[in-house]
């Protein structure tokens, strides 16, 4: 029945077979989700990628394909790899800040060490 | 001439036209680079994506397409989006550590403030 076709089969204007590889991951109520992956990868490549992973992993694979297609449509030059680059930069900055603060603490604590870690009194005080 | 065909035209077993969209970004000495994007996106989708961006951005677009295809072949379930997820987690951890260390410093400095910032002596010491 037409009303039971998944978003992919609707988009491709074909019957939706009972074992449709797309149906569980591209429901008819979200046509954009399939339109995105279709535009970037093409239906046959999406089907091949889904078919090559275990059934239990296909929902995750469809989700990440959709995410990458969405990123590529939003930023055709950098795509999802642009996000990786931005996050690498942010991580480098955060790790540098953390290392700087830790070094400052180490330096500070070595300066105030006598106050925090009492040493034995020198002999003439005993 | 055959020897001047780019990696894409060699892979697709076709003549390499003088205005080949692939040639500047998929040189013949790196056949795997095109094989990866061909496997994941298909040649026509790669050509469409490259054609849709300004010429000066195409090298970057080809590089990110290659990177995403490489990630998808290495990890067919998560692809490049998996890297985004891992980097998000690492960034969250680094930012949490930074916030924790900064809070500890603030707390510590408010505790040791009297030692570092001498207050006026109470009246009976004057």
gemmi code that builds the backbone of each chain (N, CA, C; Angstrom):
import gemmi

chains = {
    "A": [
        ("UNK", (0.837, -1.205, 0.000), (0.000, 0.000, 0.000), (0.875, 1.259, 0.000)),
        ("UNK", (0.424, 2.263, -0.745), (1.185, 3.508, -0.837), (1.435, 4.152, 0.518)),
        ("UNK", (0.394, 4.146, 1.391), (0.493, 4.856, 2.660), (1.518, 4.208, 3.588)),
        ("UNK", (1.907, 2.977, 3.280), (2.868, 2.283, 4.137), (4.291, 2.359, 3.591)),
        ("UNK", (4.470, 3.070, 2.488), (5.817, 3.165, 1.940), (6.707, 4.002, 2.866)),
        ("UNK", (7.962, 3.596, 2.979), (8.898, 4.378, 3.793), (9.289, 5.647, 3.021)),
        ("UNK", (10.009, 6.529, 3.698), (10.392, 7.798, 3.062), (11.257, 7.563, 1.825)),
        ("UNK", (12.121, 6.526, 1.892), (13.012, 6.241, 0.760), (12.205, 5.784, -0.452)),
        ("UNK", (11.299, 4.849, -0.232), (10.511, 4.319, -1.364), (9.574, 5.386, -1.930)),
        ("UNK", (9.061, 6.250, -1.053), (8.251, 7.376, -1.550), (9.107, 8.277, -2.419)),
        ("UNK", (10.309, 8.592, -1.925), (11.229, 9.477, -2.640), (11.628, 8.864, -3.984)),
        ("UNK", (11.846, 7.563, -3.981), (12.293, 6.864, -5.193), (11.114, 6.421, -6.073)),
        ("UNK", (9.902, 6.730, -5.597), (8.666, 6.388, -6.315), (8.630, 4.919, -6.721)),
        ("UNK", (8.781, 4.090, -5.706), (8.744, 2.646, -5.965), (7.938, 1.967, -4.868)),
        ("UNK", (7.582, 0.720, -5.074), (6.905, -0.060, -4.051), (7.874, -0.285, -2.900)),
        ("UNK", (7.344, -0.357, -1.687), (8.190, -0.581, -0.512), (8.100, -2.064, -0.153)),
        ("UNK", (9.153, -2.833, -0.445), (9.061, -4.280, -0.173), (9.033, -4.553, 1.328)),
        ("UNK", (8.564, -5.726, 1.703), (8.438, -6.052, 3.134), (9.825, -6.088, 3.799)),
        ("UNK", (10.858, -6.404, 3.023), (12.209, -6.452, 3.601), (13.034, -5.231, 3.175)),
        ("UNK", (12.359, -4.113, 2.985), (13.042, -2.885, 2.538), (14.179, -2.529, 3.502)),
        ("UNK", (15.368, -2.333, 2.951), (16.547, -2.026, 3.778), (16.436, -0.647, 4.432)),
        ("UNK", (15.657, 0.248, 3.788), (15.542, 1.621, 4.297), (14.442, 1.785, 5.364)),
        ("UNK", (13.348, 1.025, 5.205), (12.115, 1.271, 5.970), (12.313, 1.479, 7.476)),
        ("UNK", (13.129, 0.625, 8.166), (13.218, 0.822, 9.621), (13.895, 2.134, 10.018)),
        ("UNK", (14.675, 2.711, 9.109), (15.523, 3.857, 9.497), (15.106, 5.159, 8.819)),
        ("UNK", (14.218, 5.054, 7.850), (13.754, 6.247, 7.148), (12.225, 6.230, 7.074)),
        ("UNK", (11.577, 6.525, 8.218), (10.109, 6.464, 8.275), (9.462, 7.531, 7.389)),
        ("UNK", (8.256, 7.231, 6.978), (7.565, 8.105, 6.009), (7.274, 9.493, 6.580)),
        ("UNK", (7.243, 9.598, 7.918), (6.917, 10.902, 8.514), (8.124, 11.852, 8.575)),
        ("UNK", (9.278, 11.401, 8.053), (10.468, 12.267, 8.044), (11.131, 12.214, 6.664)),
        ("UNK", (10.466, 12.779, 5.654), (10.984, 12.655, 4.286), (12.340, 13.342, 4.082)),
        ("UNK", (12.621, 14.413, 4.848), (13.889, 15.136, 4.693), (15.103, 14.269, 5.035)),
        ("UNK", (14.909, 13.399, 6.041), (16.012, 12.529, 6.489), (16.550, 11.706, 5.314)),
        ("UNK", (15.647, 11.130, 4.531), (16.125, 10.359, 3.379), (16.592, 11.285, 2.261)),
        ("UNK", (15.898, 12.404, 2.074), (16.277, 13.330, 0.994), (17.737, 13.772, 1.157)),
        ("UNK", (18.161, 13.996, 2.404), (19.536, 14.423, 2.664), (20.544, 13.343, 2.256)),
        ("UNK", (20.327, 12.110, 2.740), (21.308, 11.060, 2.429), (21.269, 10.719, 0.937)),
        ("UNK", (20.097, 10.829, 0.339), (19.985, 10.557, -1.091), (20.782, 11.573, -1.900)),
        ("UNK", (20.699, 12.830, -1.493), (21.394, 13.888, -2.223), (22.918, 13.710, -2.148)),
        ("UNK", (23.415, 13.310, -1.003), (24.874, 13.244, -0.816), (25.465, 11.893, -1.240)),
        ("UNK", (24.800, 10.805, -0.861), (25.383, 9.478, -1.130), (24.722, 8.756, -2.306)),
        ("UNK", (23.441, 9.062, -2.534), (22.682, 8.267, -3.505), (22.081, 7.055, -2.805)),
        ("UNK", (20.901, 6.638, -3.243), (20.167, 5.554, -2.581), (20.967, 4.243, -2.578)),
        ("UNK", (21.607, 3.912, -3.689), (22.274, 2.600, -3.758), (23.481, 2.545, -2.826)),
        ("UNK", (24.195, 3.669, -2.670), (25.329, 3.667, -1.743), (24.871, 3.571, -0.295)),
        ("UNK", (23.752, 4.256, 0.040), (23.213, 4.154, 1.400), (22.805, 2.699, 1.664)),
        ("UNK", (22.113, 2.085, 0.696), (21.673, 0.691, 0.850), (22.876, -0.232, 1.034)),
        ("UNK", (23.952, 0.013, 0.267), (25.154, -0.836, 0.369), (25.785, -0.710, 1.748)),
        ("UNK", (25.886, 0.551, 2.230), (26.517, 0.778, 3.542), (25.697, 0.101, 4.641)),
        ("UNK", (24.361, 0.263, 4.576), (23.499, -0.362, 5.589), (23.599, -1.886, 5.516)),
        ("UNK", (23.620, -2.391, 4.304), (23.658, -3.844, 4.099), (24.965, -4.454, 4.603)),
        ("UNK", (26.030, -3.656, 4.598), (27.357, -4.168, 4.983), (27.582, -4.199, 6.495)),
        ("UNK", (26.672, -3.598, 7.273), (26.868, -3.610, 8.733), (25.837, -4.543, 9.372)),
        ("UNK", (26.138, -5.082, 10.551), (25.175, -5.972, 11.211), (23.839, -5.265, 11.451)),
        ("UNK", (22.749, -6.017, 11.428), (21.395, -5.433, 11.572), (21.302, -4.552, 12.818)),
        ("UNK", (21.914, -5.014, 13.921), (21.798, -4.266, 15.187), (22.519, -2.915, 15.126)),
        ("UNK", (23.394, -2.728, 14.144), (24.147, -1.463, 14.024), (23.559, -0.531, 12.961)),
        ("UNK", (22.540, -0.987, 12.261), (22.058, -0.205, 11.110), (21.390, 1.112, 11.509)),
        ("UNK", (20.691, 1.117, 12.646), (20.049, 2.371, 13.086), (21.129, 3.435, 13.327)),
        ("UNK", (22.234, 3.005, 13.972), (23.335, 3.936, 14.252), (23.999, 4.386, 12.947)),
        ("UNK", (24.173, 3.445, 12.022), (24.785, 3.784, 10.726), (23.896, 4.779, 9.965)),
        ("UNK", (22.577, 4.556, 9.980), (21.655, 5.471, 9.288), (21.701, 6.857, 9.928)),
        ("UNK", (21.806, 6.873, 11.263), (21.843, 8.145, 11.991), (23.113, 8.934, 11.621)),
        ("UNK", (24.249, 8.240, 11.581), (25.504, 8.942, 11.285), (25.570, 9.341, 9.803)),
        ("UNK", (24.993, 8.528, 8.923), (24.937, 8.918, 7.502), (24.089, 10.175, 7.349)),
        ("UNK", (22.957, 10.187, 8.054), (22.090, 11.372, 7.996), (22.848, 12.606, 8.525)),
        ("UNK", (23.536, 12.429, 9.657), (24.248, 13.555, 10.256), (25.324, 14.102, 9.299)),
        ("UNK", (26.065, 13.193, 8.686), (27.131, 13.625, 7.764), (26.550, 14.283, 6.508)),
        ("UNK", (25.433, 13.748, 6.027), (24.787, 14.353, 4.852), (24.281, 15.757, 5.200)),
        ("UNK", (23.691, 15.873, 6.394), (23.185, 17.173, 6.867), (24.328, 18.192, 6.955)),
        ("UNK", (25.472, 17.749, 7.533), (26.634, 18.641, 7.647), (27.134, 19.061, 6.266)),
        ("UNK", (27.145, 18.129, 5.317), (27.660, 18.425, 3.963), (26.726, 19.397, 3.241)),
        ("UNK", (25.415, 19.251, 3.461), (24.465, 20.164, 2.807), (24.593, 21.565, 3.427)),
        ("UNK", (24.798, 21.603, 4.739), (24.929, 22.881, 5.437), (26.254, 23.553, 5.087)),
        ("UNK", (27.305, 22.758, 4.937), (28.637, 23.303, 4.631), (29.270, 22.419, 3.554)),
        ("UNK", (28.968, 22.712, 2.265), (29.396, 21.820, 1.176), (30.915, 21.685, 1.039)),
        ("UNK", (31.656, 22.637, 1.577), (33.118, 22.563, 1.446), (33.726, 21.686, 2.551)),
        ("UNK", (33.290, 21.904, 3.785), (33.944, 21.225, 4.908), (33.167, 20.031, 5.455)),
        ("UNK", (31.845, 20.045, 5.326), (31.030, 18.927, 5.814), (31.281, 18.616, 7.279)),
        ("UNK", (31.106, 17.361, 7.611), (31.298, 16.884, 8.981), (32.770, 16.992, 9.388)),
        ("UNK", (33.677, 16.874, 8.416), (35.110, 16.992, 8.701), (35.434, 18.381, 9.249)),
        ("UNK", (34.643, 19.391, 8.858), (34.820, 20.736, 9.394), (34.539, 20.762, 10.885)),
        ("UNK", (33.522, 19.988, 11.309), (33.197, 19.884, 12.736), (34.367, 19.248, 13.485)),
        ("UNK", (34.965, 18.200, 12.872), (36.110, 17.523, 13.499), (37.249, 18.515, 13.691)),
        ("UNK", (37.479, 19.344, 12.675), (38.559, 20.321, 12.738), (38.304, 21.350, 13.845)),
        ("UNK", (37.075, 21.866, 13.909), (36.716, 22.858, 14.931), (36.852, 22.252, 16.330)),
        ("UNK", (36.365, 21.015, 16.493), (36.436, 20.374, 17.810), (37.887, 20.091, 18.220)),
        ("UNK", (38.732, 19.704, 17.241), (40.164, 19.506, 17.530), (40.773, 20.797, 18.051)),
        ("UNK", (40.444, 21.904, 17.407), (40.981, 23.200, 17.843), (40.503, 23.524, 19.255)),
        ("UNK", (39.189, 23.329, 19.510), (38.642, 23.641, 20.834), (39.278, 22.751, 21.906)),
        ("UNK", (39.493, 21.465, 21.537), (40.107, 20.534, 22.487), (41.552, 20.942, 22.775)),
        ("UNK", (42.285, 21.335, 21.731), (43.670, 21.775, 21.921), (43.727, 22.986, 22.843)),
        ("UNK", (42.793, 23.930, 22.642), (42.763, 25.132, 23.485), (42.466, 24.750, 24.933)),
        ("UNK", (41.455, 23.894, 25.128), (41.063, 23.495, 26.490), (42.206, 22.747, 27.172)),
        ("UNK", (42.882, 21.857, 26.420), (43.984, 21.091, 27.020), (45.185, 21.988, 27.321)),
        ("UNK", (45.410, 22.980, 26.464), (46.489, 23.923, 26.714), (46.183, 24.750, 27.971)),
        ("UNK", (44.913, 25.205, 28.080), (44.521, 25.988, 29.266), (44.686, 25.150, 30.533)),
        ("UNK", (44.267, 23.880, 30.445), (44.363, 22.984, 31.599), (45.824, 22.785, 31.997)),
        ("UNK", (46.670, 22.546, 30.994), (48.106, 22.344, 31.267), (48.713, 23.601, 31.874)),
        ("UNK", (48.295, 24.787, 31.365), (48.822, 26.053, 31.884), (48.430, 26.252, 33.341)),
        ("UNK", (47.143, 25.996, 33.632), (46.653, 26.173, 35.000), (47.343, 25.185, 35.938)),
        ("UNK", (47.508, 23.935, 35.483), (48.156, 22.926, 36.330), (49.610, 23.303, 36.611)),
        ("UNK", (50.289, 23.832, 35.564), (51.684, 24.248, 35.744), (51.758, 25.410, 36.735)),
        ("UNK", (50.787, 26.327, 36.647), (50.759, 27.475, 37.565), (50.529, 27.002, 38.995)),
        ("UNK", (49.646, 26.012, 39.158), (49.382, 25.474, 40.507), (50.640, 24.831, 41.061)),
        ("UNK", (51.319, 24.046, 40.201), (52.533, 23.350, 40.637), (53.584, 24.365, 41.080)),
        ("UNK", (53.715, 25.406, 40.291), (54.674, 26.457, 40.579), (54.323, 27.161, 41.888)),
        ("UNK", (53.032, 27.477, 42.013), (52.524, 28.181, 43.203), (52.720, 27.317, 44.452)),
        ("UNK", (52.377, 26.018, 44.313), (52.449, 25.149, 45.486), (53.908, 24.921, 45.899)),
        ("UNK", (54.840, 24.932, 44.929), (56.249, 24.777, 45.324), (56.741, 26.042, 46.026)),
        ("UNK", (56.132, 27.195, 45.705), (56.506, 28.447, 46.384), (55.976, 28.487, 47.813)),
        ("UNK", (54.752, 27.956, 48.017), (54.140, 28.056, 49.353), (54.297, 26.763, 50.138)),
        ("UNK", (55.096, 25.841, 49.566), (55.260, 24.530, 50.191), (55.611, 24.615, 51.687)),
        ("UNK", (56.572, 25.485, 52.105), (56.927, 25.538, 53.521), (55.742, 25.847, 54.424)),
        ("UNK", (54.753, 26.595, 53.910), (53.594, 26.932, 54.723), (52.643, 25.751, 54.862)),
        ("UNK", (52.567, 24.952, 53.786), (51.594, 23.863, 53.769), (52.183, 22.551, 54.272)),
        ("UNK", (53.493, 22.403, 54.170), (54.136, 21.139, 54.508), (55.269, 21.443, 55.496)),
        ("UNK", (54.947, 21.544, 56.785), (55.964, 21.976, 57.754), (57.172, 21.046, 57.768)),
        ("UNK", (58.358, 21.636, 57.662), (59.606, 20.860, 57.750), (60.054, 20.820, 59.218)),
        ("UNK", (60.929, 19.883, 59.549), (61.473, 19.900, 60.925), (62.155, 21.240, 61.208)),
        ("UNK", (62.005, 21.736, 62.410), (62.652, 23.003, 62.775), (64.169, 22.842, 62.726)),
        ("UNK", (64.861, 23.887, 62.361), (66.338, 23.765, 62.387), (66.816, 23.567, 63.833)),
        ("UNK", (68.016, 22.981, 63.993), (68.503, 22.568, 65.324), (68.442, 23.674, 66.385)),
        ("UNK", (68.745, 24.938, 65.995), (68.814, 25.964, 67.038), (67.442, 26.349, 67.594)),
        ("UNK", (66.324, 25.854, 67.009), (64.984, 26.116, 67.559), (64.562, 25.024, 68.534)),
        ("UNK", (65.277, 23.902, 68.501), (64.831, 22.774, 69.338), (65.335, 22.985, 70.778)),
    ],
    "B": [
        ("UNK", (45.890, 11.085, -23.643), (46.804, 9.947, -23.414), (46.481, 9.249, -22.095)),
        ("UNK", (46.606, 7.926, -22.123), (46.306, 7.130, -20.947), (47.117, 7.549, -19.722)),
        ("UNK", (48.434, 7.824, -19.945), (49.320, 8.102, -18.819), (48.963, 9.416, -18.138)),
        ("UNK", (48.178, 10.252, -18.797), (47.814, 11.537, -18.204), (46.442, 11.511, -17.546)),
        ("UNK", (45.806, 10.356, -17.561), (44.488, 10.284, -16.931), (44.615, 10.437, -15.416)),
        ("UNK", (43.650, 11.123, -14.831), (43.655, 11.274, -13.375), (43.209, 9.945, -12.744)),
        ("UNK", (43.313, 9.877, -11.406), (42.957, 8.635, -10.712), (41.489, 8.277, -10.936)),
        ("UNK", (40.626, 9.314, -11.006), (39.189, 9.063, -11.191), (38.922, 8.457, -12.564)),
        ("UNK", (39.506, 9.052, -13.593), (39.257, 8.561, -14.959), (39.871, 7.184, -15.177)),
        ("UNK", (41.018, 6.945, -14.522), (41.594, 5.595, -14.583), (40.643, 4.601, -13.925)),
        ("UNK", (40.125, 4.970, -12.751), (39.227, 4.101, -11.994), (37.945, 3.835, -12.792)),
        ("UNK", (37.460, 4.879, -13.451), (36.203, 4.764, -14.202), (36.431, 4.259, -15.635)),
        ("UNK", (37.688, 4.014, -15.959), (38.087, 3.504, -17.291), (37.500, 4.362, -18.412)),
        ("UNK", (37.796, 5.642, -18.326), (37.308, 6.567, -19.356), (38.410, 7.555, -19.736)),
        ("UNK", (38.229, 8.271, -20.812), (39.170, 9.308, -21.190), (39.105, 10.433, -20.162)),
        ("UNK", (40.237, 11.090, -19.937), (40.267, 12.187, -18.971), (40.195, 13.505, -19.749)),
        ("UNK", (39.027, 14.168, -19.721), (38.903, 15.393, -20.511), (39.780, 16.510, -19.952)),
        ("UNK", (40.069, 17.503, -20.769), (40.958, 18.589, -20.341), (40.336, 19.383, -19.184)),
        ("UNK", (39.000, 19.393, -19.114), (38.333, 20.118, -18.031), (37.768, 19.154, -16.981)),
        ("UNK", (38.424, 18.023, -16.812), (37.954, 16.995, -15.866), (37.786, 17.614, -14.472)),
        ("UNK", (36.614, 17.412, -13.872), (36.331, 17.986, -12.553), (37.168, 17.320, -11.460)),
        ("UNK", (37.579, 16.058, -11.718), (38.330, 15.306, -10.699), (39.839, 15.560, -10.760)),
        ("UNK", (40.361, 15.783, -11.968), (41.812, 15.747, -12.202), (42.655, 16.563, -11.212)),
        ("UNK", (42.261, 17.817, -10.883), (43.144, 18.586, -9.989), (43.211, 18.023, -8.564)),
        ("UNK", (42.213, 17.232, -8.183), (42.112, 16.812, -6.774), (42.337, 15.315, -6.573)),
        ("UNK", (42.367, 14.583, -7.654), (42.583, 13.139, -7.567), (43.671, 12.732, -8.569)),
        ("UNK", (44.928, 13.034, -8.214), (46.031, 12.750, -9.137), (46.243, 11.242, -9.314)),
        ("UNK", (46.818, 10.905, -10.458), (46.964, 9.486, -10.817), (47.892, 8.727, -9.870)),
        ("UNK", (48.756, 9.474, -9.157), (49.698, 8.771, -8.264), (49.072, 8.404, -6.910)),
        ("UNK", (47.782, 8.699, -6.741), (47.113, 8.343, -5.480), (45.746, 7.716, -5.784)),
        ("UNK", (45.764, 6.508, -6.328), (44.498, 5.894, -6.764), (43.534, 5.590, -5.612)),
        ("UNK", (44.086, 5.329, -4.413), (43.224, 4.994, -3.273), (42.320, 6.166, -2.882)),
        ("UNK", (42.858, 7.377, -3.029), (42.088, 8.576, -2.659), (40.758, 8.612, -3.414)),
        ("UNK", (40.796, 8.346, -4.712), (39.535, 8.339, -5.452), (38.728, 7.073, -5.161)),
        ("UNK", (39.424, 5.952, -4.996), (38.703, 4.690, -4.734), (37.825, 4.823, -3.488)),
        ("UNK", (38.332, 5.515, -2.468), (37.569, 5.700, -1.224), (36.294, 6.522, -1.466)),
        ("UNK", (36.439, 7.688, -2.109), (35.245, 8.539, -2.294), (34.271, 7.882, -3.270)),
        ("UNK", (34.805, 7.131, -4.217), (33.931, 6.429, -5.172), (33.102, 5.370, -4.463)),
        ("UNK", (33.738, 4.663, -3.544), (33.037, 3.590, -2.828), (31.897, 4.142, -1.963)),
        ("UNK", (32.132, 5.283, -1.333), (31.145, 5.811, -0.380), (30.113, 6.722, -1.046)),
        ("UNK", (30.554, 7.596, -1.932), (29.635, 8.580, -2.521), (29.209, 8.231, -3.952)),
        ("UNK", (30.102, 7.548, -4.665), (29.866, 7.363, -6.103), (30.430, 8.557, -6.858)),
        ("UNK", (30.934, 8.302, -8.059), (31.616, 9.345, -8.834), (30.701, 10.528, -9.146)),
        ("UNK", (29.459, 10.263, -9.511), (28.582, 11.365, -9.934), (28.249, 12.286, -8.761)),
        ("UNK", (28.095, 11.713, -7.559), (27.821, 12.567, -6.397), (29.037, 13.413, -6.025)),
        ("UNK", (30.234, 12.820, -6.133), (31.459, 13.595, -5.856), (31.568, 14.746, -6.861)),
        ("UNK", (31.321, 14.429, -8.137), (31.396, 15.468, -9.185), (30.384, 16.579, -8.906)),
        ("UNK", (29.167, 16.197, -8.489), (28.128, 17.192, -8.200), (28.533, 18.095, -7.041)),
        ("UNK", (29.070, 17.475, -5.980), (29.474, 18.260, -4.797), (30.595, 19.234, -5.181)),
        ("UNK", (31.589, 18.743, -5.925), (32.699, 19.613, -6.337), (32.199, 20.737, -7.243)),
        ("UNK", (31.297, 20.375, -8.147), (30.777, 21.353, -9.109), (29.961, 22.452, -8.426)),
        ("UNK", (29.363, 22.114, -7.284), (28.485, 23.062, -6.583), (29.247, 24.069, -5.725)),
        ("UNK", (30.563, 23.856, -5.532), (31.315, 24.810, -4.704), (32.244, 25.643, -5.596)),
        ("UNK", (32.614, 26.847, -5.141), (33.515, 27.678, -5.952), (34.833, 26.947, -6.234)),
        ("UNK", (35.439, 27.224, -7.362), (36.678, 26.532, -7.779), (37.748, 26.614, -6.688)),
        ("UNK", (37.860, 27.787, -6.051), (38.919, 27.960, -5.039), (38.684, 27.088, -3.784)),
        ("UNK", (37.458, 26.576, -3.629), (37.151, 25.747, -2.454), (37.169, 24.251, -2.772)),
        ("UNK", (37.386, 23.905, -4.025), (37.233, 22.495, -4.418), (38.298, 21.584, -3.828)),
        ("UNK", (39.522, 22.094, -3.685), (40.583, 21.259, -3.102), (40.204, 20.878, -1.678)),
        ("UNK", (39.677, 21.869, -0.932), (39.254, 21.626, 0.452), (38.077, 20.650, 0.490)),
        ("UNK", (37.129, 20.840, -0.431), (35.957, 19.948, -0.486), (36.401, 18.513, -0.807)),
        ("UNK", (37.332, 18.361, -1.752), (37.823, 17.018, -2.109), (38.531, 16.381, -0.919)),
        ("UNK", (39.284, 17.191, -0.188), (40.020, 16.687, 0.980), (39.054, 16.196, 2.061)),
        ("UNK", (38.000, 16.978, 2.325), (37.064, 16.581, 3.382), (36.199, 15.389, 2.934)),
        ("UNK", (35.884, 15.332, 1.639), (35.145, 14.163, 1.133), (35.995, 12.912, 1.295)),
        ("UNK", (37.291, 13.030, 0.981), (38.194, 11.894, 1.126), (38.270, 11.480, 2.599)),
        ("UNK", (38.411, 12.469, 3.484), (38.533, 12.169, 4.913), (37.289, 11.448, 5.429)),
        ("UNK", (36.118, 11.942, 5.032), (34.868, 11.323, 5.500), (34.693, 9.921, 4.921)),
        ("UNK", (35.084, 9.743, 3.658), (34.996, 8.413, 3.047), (35.944, 7.442, 3.765)),
        ("UNK", (37.153, 7.941, 4.071), (38.141, 7.120, 4.782), (37.596, 6.697, 6.155)),
        ("UNK", (36.999, 7.664, 6.872), (36.424, 7.360, 8.191), (35.304, 6.329, 8.066)),
        ("UNK", (34.472, 6.455, 7.032), (33.331, 5.534, 6.861), (33.810, 4.125, 6.519)),
        ("UNK", (34.899, 4.037, 5.738), (35.434, 2.710, 5.385), (36.080, 2.074, 6.621)),
        ("UNK", (36.738, 2.910, 7.417), (37.393, 2.396, 8.632), (36.366, 2.017, 9.693)),
        ("UNK", (35.286, 2.787, 9.776), (34.247, 2.527, 10.776), (32.887, 2.686, 10.098)),
        ("UNK", (32.386, 1.612, 9.461), (31.170, 1.729, 8.637), (29.924, 2.132, 9.426)),
        ("UNK", (29.933, 1.929, 10.728), (28.754, 2.278, 11.527), (28.763, 3.759, 11.920)),
        ("UNK", (29.903, 4.238, 12.384), (29.946, 5.602, 12.935), (30.560, 6.645, 12.005)),
        ("UNK", (31.457, 6.212, 11.125), (32.084, 7.134, 10.176), (32.720, 8.330, 10.862)),
        ("UNK", (32.743, 9.444, 10.158), (33.324, 10.685, 10.663), (32.519, 11.227, 11.847)),
        ("UNK", (31.203, 10.944, 11.854), (30.353, 11.395, 12.957), (30.809, 10.774, 14.272)),
        ("UNK", (31.402, 9.571, 14.198), (31.941, 8.936, 15.394), (33.089, 9.754, 15.966)),
        ("UNK", (33.912, 10.328, 15.078), (35.014, 11.192, 15.522), (34.451, 12.419, 16.220)),
        ("UNK", (33.361, 12.987, 15.655), (32.732, 14.167, 16.261), (32.256, 13.826, 17.669)),
        ("UNK", (31.663, 12.650, 17.809), (31.149, 12.229, 19.103), (32.290, 12.057, 20.115)),
        ("UNK", (33.367, 11.389, 19.695), (34.519, 11.167, 20.589), (35.139, 12.503, 20.990)),
        ("UNK", (35.290, 13.413, 20.024), (35.899, 14.714, 20.320), (35.020, 15.543, 21.255)),
        ("UNK", (33.684, 15.450, 21.063), (32.753, 16.132, 21.979), (32.967, 15.631, 23.407)),
        ("UNK", (33.091, 14.318, 23.557), (33.299, 13.748, 24.892), (34.617, 14.227, 25.482)),
        ("UNK", (35.695, 14.175, 24.666), (37.010, 14.613, 25.163), (36.986, 16.086, 25.544)),
        ("UNK", (36.276, 16.901, 24.737), (36.183, 18.337, 25.029), (35.407, 18.570, 26.318)),
        ("UNK", (34.303, 17.817, 26.501), (33.523, 17.952, 27.732), (34.373, 17.615, 28.949)),
        ("UNK", (35.163, 16.527, 28.841), (36.016, 16.113, 29.963), (37.063, 17.195, 30.254)),
        ("UNK", (37.716, 17.705, 29.195), (38.757, 18.721, 29.380), (38.160, 19.989, 29.990)),
        ("UNK", (36.966, 20.387, 29.517), (36.343, 21.614, 30.051), (35.890, 21.409, 31.494)),
        ("UNK", (35.446, 20.196, 31.799), (35.044, 19.897, 33.182), (36.273, 19.936, 34.097)),
        ("UNK", (37.383, 19.333, 33.632), (38.614, 19.354, 34.432), (39.099, 20.779, 34.659)),
        ("UNK", (39.018, 21.587, 33.596), (39.456, 22.982, 33.686), (38.593, 23.748, 34.689)),
        ("UNK", (37.279, 23.536, 34.594), (36.360, 24.225, 35.509), (36.612, 23.778, 36.943)),
        ("UNK", (36.885, 22.470, 37.130), (37.143, 21.936, 38.470), (38.419, 22.534, 39.057)),
        ("UNK", (39.474, 22.575, 38.236), (40.755, 23.120, 38.713), (40.615, 24.610, 39.030)),
        ("UNK", (39.891, 25.340, 38.162), (39.703, 26.779, 38.403), (38.919, 27.019, 39.688)),
        ("UNK", (37.886, 26.175, 39.912), (37.088, 26.316, 41.133), (37.948, 26.027, 42.352)),
        ("UNK", (38.830, 25.009, 42.248), (39.716, 24.659, 43.365), (40.681, 25.803, 43.661)),
        ("UNK", (41.183, 26.432, 42.598), (42.110, 27.567, 42.778), (41.383, 28.714, 43.477)),
        ("UNK", (40.154, 28.977, 43.010), (39.380, 30.078, 43.595), (39.155, 29.815, 45.082)),
        ("UNK", (38.799, 28.578, 45.377), (38.533, 28.177, 46.749), (39.799, 28.303, 47.597)),
        ("UNK", (40.912, 27.791, 47.038), (42.203, 27.806, 47.726), (42.655, 29.240, 47.976)),
        ("UNK", (42.510, 30.078, 46.935), (43.011, 31.452, 47.080), (42.169, 32.219, 48.094)),
        ("UNK", (40.862, 31.880, 48.220), (40.059, 32.584, 49.223), (40.451, 32.105, 50.620)),
        ("UNK", (40.935, 30.839, 50.727), (41.384, 30.323, 52.027), (42.711, 30.927, 52.455)),
        ("UNK", (43.624, 31.129, 51.498), (44.967, 31.599, 51.855), (45.103, 33.120, 51.715)),
        ("UNK", (43.963, 33.747, 51.412), (43.996, 35.192, 51.189), (44.695, 35.956, 52.326)),
        ("UNK", (44.400, 35.624, 53.627), (45.038, 36.395, 54.693), (46.566, 36.321, 54.647)),
        ("UNK", (47.110, 35.174, 54.165), (48.567, 35.039, 54.123), (49.172, 35.877, 53.000)),
        ("UNK", (48.413, 35.967, 51.896), (48.963, 36.630, 50.724), (48.643, 38.120, 50.705)),
        ("UNK", (47.574, 38.475, 51.389), (47.117, 39.858, 51.338), (47.023, 40.366, 52.779)),
        ("UNK", (48.152, 40.841, 53.332), (48.169, 41.203, 54.758), (47.107, 42.257, 55.106)),
        ("UNK", (46.319, 41.948, 56.119), (45.325, 42.906, 56.617), (45.982, 43.784, 57.692)),
        ("UNK", (45.389, 44.938, 57.973), (45.922, 45.749, 59.086), (45.903, 44.938, 60.381)),
        ("UNK", (46.930, 45.085, 61.202), (46.966, 44.352, 62.471), (45.823, 44.816, 63.368)),
        ("UNK", (45.277, 43.946, 64.185), (44.229, 44.390, 65.110), (44.798, 45.418, 66.095)),
        ("UNK", (43.954, 46.257, 66.658), (44.407, 47.394, 67.461), (45.368, 47.020, 68.582)),
        ("UNK", (45.178, 45.840, 69.232), (46.028, 45.541, 70.386), (47.465, 45.195, 70.006)),
        ("UNK", (47.756, 45.022, 68.680), (49.138, 44.796, 68.253), (49.860, 46.098, 67.929)),
        ("UNK", (49.123, 47.166, 67.818), (49.746, 48.419, 67.419), (50.377, 49.099, 68.642)),
    ],
}
model = gemmi.Model(1)
for chain_id, residues in chains.items():
    chain = gemmi.Chain(chain_id)
    for i, (resn, *xyz) in enumerate(residues, 1):
        res = gemmi.Residue()
        res.name, res.seqid = resn, gemmi.SeqId(i, " ")
        for name, pos in zip(("N", "CA", "C"), xyz):
            atom = gemmi.Atom()
            atom.name, atom.element = name, gemmi.Element(name[0])
            atom.pos, atom.b_iso = gemmi.Position(*pos), 0.0
            res.add_atom(atom)
        chain.add_residue(res)
    model.add_chain(chain)
structure = gemmi.Structure()
structure.add_model(model)
structure.setup_entities()
